[in-house]
Amino acid sequence: MVWERCSDYLCLNATNITYDLPGILSKREILATTHKVFDPLGIACPVTLIPKLLLQRLWKLKLPWDQEVDSNSKSEFCKWLNDLKHLERLKIPRWLNCDLETENVSLHFFCDATEAHRILVETYGDHALSETTCRGWCRCFKNNDFDVEDKNALEALLYEDSCQTLAEVAESLGVDHTIVSKRLKALRLIRKQCHWVPYKSKTRDVERHLFTCEQLFQRQKIKFFLHRIVTNDEKLVHYDHPKRGKSRSKPGHALTLSAKPNIHGSKLCFWWDQLDVVYYELLKRNETITGDRYRLQFMRLSPALKEKRPLYEQRHDKVIFAA
């Protein structure tokens, strides 16, 4: 980093960089050459990002430190090294002189969400955005979505990962789950197949579902397969189990018995095909579906299929399970 005091410019000094490639270009040589660009202010981040992305790809290949890289990576690094000579021509004015004719100034900088939030707090104080909102915006920016006018933290979280549960979203936002639930209802989002989706399907989703159905019907005409599909579901069943308590009465008076309501809820798990229900079971109170319970249901489903659908075993047909 060089400061030209006469013109009050900041520039980078690339004289300590060797532009001749070594005999064997390895990850060690690429990393060493990249770190020779001394840039404490980060003004050359767009330039140094290229070899860093190259190193990231080489890390995924699990190459040793001193093994020679492939020809494509070598040519990409050579091109970057030759263009690095033009870095000395980069001059950044240390003072931005804005006169009356200047309408607006746009300042771009490269940092992560935490650093961006710190800079906003130092600049705007209590009026700065929260760190959660900054993180949500950064996630949208990574997906090339730069429209932040109507985006909030909740939408940004679901935009990145729609599989998050209500508790996970509430924990990420640092609020109670009831607040998140009300906001989801306002956004008209519902959880289906472990994803948050709109109540009403979009036009392209309807067209895709229609196309899938048409393809399945065409396949059904060629080779019958619908009878082999077995699917399952769980429903919460509420039932009343009244309890009759002891009561006392005076001699000569009729005894009045009244049952106290005792509402319970249990899950009913059932498996069915296109004909009828094949197997079902009612779980105990407060019992949920686990991996062991699901595996046990598969073991019990097998003899139920042999008993109620003997054609499966005779034809040696494979059953298609659709959750």
Long-range contacts (C-beta under 8 A, 24 or more apart in sequence): 1-38, 1-39, 1-40, 1-41, 3-94, 4-91, 7-91, 8-93, 8-94, 8-95, 9-91, 9-92, 9-93, 9-94, 10-41, 10-43, 10-91, 10-92, 10-93, 10-94, 11-88, 11-90, 11-91, 11-92, 12-37, 12-38, 12-39, 12-43, 12-44, 12-87, 12-88, 12-90, 13-38, 13-88, 14-84, 14-85, 14-87, 14-88, 15-88, 17-84, 19-81, 19-82, 19-84, 19-85, 21-74, 21-78, 21-81, 24-66, 24-68, 25-68, 25-69, 25-74, 25-77, 26-63, 26-64, 26-65, 26-66, 26-67, 26-68, 26-69, 27-55, 27-58, 27-59, 27-63, 27-64, 27-65, 27-67, 27-69, 28-65, 28-66, 30-54, 30-55, 30-58, 30-69, 30-77, 31-55, 33-81, 37-84, 37-87, 42-109, 42-110, 42-111, 43-90, 43-92, 44-87, 44-90, 45-110, 46-110, 47-84, 47-87, 50-76, 50-80, 51-77, 51-80, 54-80, 112-138, 113-137, 113-138, 132-172, 132-173, 132-174, 136-160, 154-180, 154-183, 154-184, 154-187, 155-187, 158-189, 158-196, 162-195, 162-196, 162-197, 163-194, 163-195, 164-196, 166-191, 225-320, 226-274, 227-273, 227-274, 227-275, 228-273, 228-312, 228-317, 228-318, 228-319, 228-320, 229-273, 229-274, 229-319, 229-320, 229-322, 230-271, 230-272, 230-273, 230-278, 230-301, 230-305, 230-319, 230-320, 230-321, 230-322, 231-271, 231-272, 231-273, 231-321, 231-322, 231-323, 232-269, 232-270, 232-271, 232-272, 232-297, 232-321, 232-323, 233-269, 233-270, 234-267, 234-268, 234-269, 234-289, 235-267, 235-268, 235-270, 236-265, 236-266, 236-267, 236-268, 237-265, 237-266, 237-267, 237-268, 237-282, 238-263, 238-264, 238-265, 239-263, 239-264, 239-265, 239-266, 240-264, 269-297, 271-297, 271-301, 271-304, 273-309, 275-309, 276-308, 278-304, 278-305, 278-308, 278-309, 279-304, 279-305
